[in-house]
Amino acid sequence: AITGGVPSDEAFTMSDSFIQTIEKQSDLRWLSTIEEEIILRFIDRVKRHHLTRYSSLIRRTITYIDEHLSEPLKTADLAKNAAVHPDYLSRRFKQETGEAMHRFILRRRVEEAAHFMRYGDDSIPAIAAFYQFSSQGHFTTVFKEFTGYTPQQYRNL
């Protein structure tokens, strides 16, 4: 969380709270179920920290992207939703996030797909199609670019 930009005092407070909760438990099954919840809370805090750095335009755009990852996302549609010109949105997005909008969308789709591969049992081609990749080959190339693993290697970790 600290590496992700969360202030260290806040990250340590969260960590201390989780440690105290864990130390009070003796049921191993409960501990394994709380692990994912702890990780998701840290991820959410890092995400919220990053969103506060952006203008309202970019925060709204990122939220829209995250809510529509499994749908086709075109710059023109995102700009229309934000009520700005597509060139302006693209330029502002790159300025504020340091990443082109198309690349941001690909990365977010890979992150979500990775979650479903880790915790679900849908086939890799089904996940690729759900997240709007044109083919399993394209999905594999993009997935490996962002994670260092092919989808099958990642699933087998």
C-alpha positions as CSV (number, residue, x, y, z in Angstrom):
1,A,0.0,0.0,0.0
2,I,2.8,2.4,0.8
3,T,4.5,1.6,-2.5
4,G,1.1,2.3,-4.1
5,G,1.1,5.8,-2.6
6,V,-0.9,5.4,0.6
7,P,0.6,7.5,3.4
8,S,2.7,5.2,5.6
9,D,0.9,6.1,8.8
10,E,-2.5,5.1,7.2
11,A,-1.1,1.9,5.8
12,F,0.5,0.9,9.2
13,T,-2.8,1.7,11.0
14,M,-4.7,-0.5,8.6
15,S,-2.0,-3.2,9.0
16,D,-2.1,-3.0,12.8
17,S,-5.8,-3.3,12.8
18,F,-5.7,-6.4,10.7
19,I,-3.0,-8.0,12.8
20,Q,-5.0,-7.4,16.0
21,T,-8.1,-9.0,14.3
22,I,-6.0,-12.0,13.1
23,E,-4.4,-12.5,16.5
24,K,-7.8,-12.9,18.2
25,Q,-8.7,-15.8,15.9
26,S,-7.8,-19.5,16.3
27,D,-9.9,-20.9,13.5
28,L,-7.7,-21.6,10.4
29,R,-10.6,-21.6,8.0
30,W,-11.6,-18.2,9.1
31,L,-8.1,-16.9,8.6
32,S,-8.0,-18.2,5.0
33,T,-11.3,-16.4,4.2
34,I,-10.2,-13.1,5.8
35,E,-6.9,-13.0,3.8
36,E,-8.7,-12.1,0.5
37,E,-10.7,-9.4,2.3
38,I,-7.6,-7.8,3.8
39,I,-5.9,-7.7,0.4
40,L,-9.0,-6.2,-1.3
41,R,-9.1,-3.5,1.4
42,F,-5.5,-2.6,0.8
43,I,-6.1,-2.6,-3.0
44,D,-9.2,-0.4,-2.6
45,R,-7.3,2.1,-0.4
46,V,-4.5,2.4,-3.0
47,K,-7.1,2.8,-5.8
48,R,-8.9,5.6,-3.8
49,H,-5.5,7.3,-3.2
50,H,-4.7,7.3,-6.9
51,L,-8.1,8.6,-7.9
52,T,-7.8,11.6,-5.6
53,R,-4.8,12.8,-7.6
54,Y,-6.8,13.2,-10.7
55,S,-9.2,15.9,-11.9
56,S,-12.9,15.2,-11.7
57,L,-13.0,14.6,-15.4
58,I,-10.4,11.9,-15.3
59,R,-11.8,10.3,-12.1
60,R,-15.2,10.1,-13.8
61,T,-13.6,8.6,-16.9
62,I,-11.7,6.0,-14.9
63,T,-14.9,5.1,-12.9
64,Y,-16.8,4.7,-16.2
65,I,-14.0,2.5,-17.6
66,D,-14.0,0.3,-14.5
67,E,-17.8,-0.1,-14.6
68,H,-17.8,-1.0,-18.3
69,L,-14.6,-3.1,-18.8
70,S,-16.6,-6.0,-20.3
71,E,-18.1,-3.7,-23.0
72,P,-16.5,-2.1,-26.0
73,L,-14.9,1.1,-25.0
74,K,-14.0,3.7,-27.6
75,T,-12.5,7.1,-26.9
76,A,-15.4,8.8,-28.7
77,D,-17.9,7.1,-26.4
78,L,-15.9,7.9,-23.3
79,A,-15.6,11.6,-24.4
80,K,-19.3,11.7,-25.1
81,N,-20.0,10.4,-21.7
82,A,-17.7,13.1,-20.2
83,A,-19.1,15.8,-22.5
84,V,-15.7,16.7,-23.9
85,H,-13.9,16.4,-27.2
86,P,-12.2,13.0,-27.7
87,D,-8.8,14.7,-28.4
88,Y,-9.1,16.7,-25.2
89,L,-10.0,13.7,-23.1
90,S,-7.1,11.7,-24.6
91,R,-4.6,14.4,-24.0
92,R,-5.8,15.1,-20.4
93,F,-5.9,11.4,-19.6
94,K,-2.3,10.9,-20.7
95,Q,-1.2,14.1,-18.9
96,E,-2.8,13.1,-15.6
97,T,-2.3,9.3,-15.5
98,G,0.9,9.1,-17.5
99,E,-0.7,6.4,-19.6
100,A,-2.6,6.4,-22.9
101,M,-6.3,5.7,-22.4
102,H,-6.2,2.6,-24.6
103,R,-3.3,1.1,-22.6
104,F,-5.0,1.9,-19.4
105,I,-8.1,0.0,-20.5
106,L,-6.0,-3.0,-21.6
107,R,-4.2,-3.0,-18.3
108,R,-7.4,-2.8,-16.3
109,R,-8.9,-5.6,-18.4
110,V,-5.9,-7.8,-17.7
111,E,-6.1,-7.1,-14.0
112,E,-9.7,-8.1,-13.9
113,A,-9.1,-11.1,-16.1
114,A,-6.3,-12.2,-13.8
115,H,-8.7,-12.0,-10.8
116,F,-11.2,-14.2,-12.6
117,M,-8.5,-16.7,-13.6
118,R,-7.3,-16.9,-10.1
119,Y,-10.6,-17.2,-8.3
120,G,-13.0,-18.5,-11.0
121,D,-13.2,-21.5,-13.2
122,D,-14.3,-19.9,-16.5
123,S,-12.1,-21.0,-19.5
124,I,-9.4,-18.6,-20.7
125,P,-11.1,-18.1,-24.1
126,A,-14.3,-17.2,-22.3
127,I,-12.5,-14.7,-20.0
128,A,-10.7,-13.2,-23.1
129,A,-14.0,-12.8,-24.9
130,F,-15.8,-11.3,-21.9
131,Y,-13.1,-8.6,-21.6
132,Q,-13.4,-7.7,-25.3
133,F,-10.2,-9.2,-26.6
134,S,-10.4,-9.9,-30.3
135,S,-8.9,-13.3,-30.0
136,Q,-7.2,-15.6,-27.4
137,G,-3.9,-14.9,-29.1
138,H,-4.3,-11.2,-28.6
139,F,-5.3,-11.8,-25.0
140,T,-2.3,-13.9,-24.4
141,T,0.1,-11.3,-25.9
142,V,-1.4,-8.5,-23.9
143,F,-1.7,-10.5,-20.7
144,K,2.0,-11.6,-20.9
145,E,3.0,-8.0,-21.6
146,F,1.4,-6.8,-18.4
147,T,2.0,-9.8,-16.1
148,G,5.1,-11.5,-17.5
149,Y,3.1,-14.8,-17.7
150,T,0.8,-16.3,-20.3
151,P,-2.8,-16.7,-19.0
152,Q,-2.3,-20.5,-18.6
153,Q,1.0,-20.0,-16.7
154,Y,-0.7,-17.4,-14.5
155,R,-3.6,-19.7,-13.8
156,N,-1.2,-22.5,-12.8
157,L,0.7,-20.4,-10.3
